[in-house]
């Protein structure tokens, strides 16, 4: 049996990640910085940073970096 997690398991194994995904799917086409996203989903900034990083790594989110 393969012990690696499927994409769905990776997506939904965190309550904070689910809150972030729900919020972003309800606000498609909009951009949010980590501080604003943290406030809107009522999660700690460090949690939002960790979860958005994971969503970027699996290709669901894109990061906009100010230059």
PyMOL commands that set and color helices and strands:
alter all, ss='L'
color gray80, all
select helices_A, chain A and resi 7-12+15-26+34-41+45-57
alter helices_A, ss='H'
color red, helices_A
deselect
rebuild
show_as cartoon
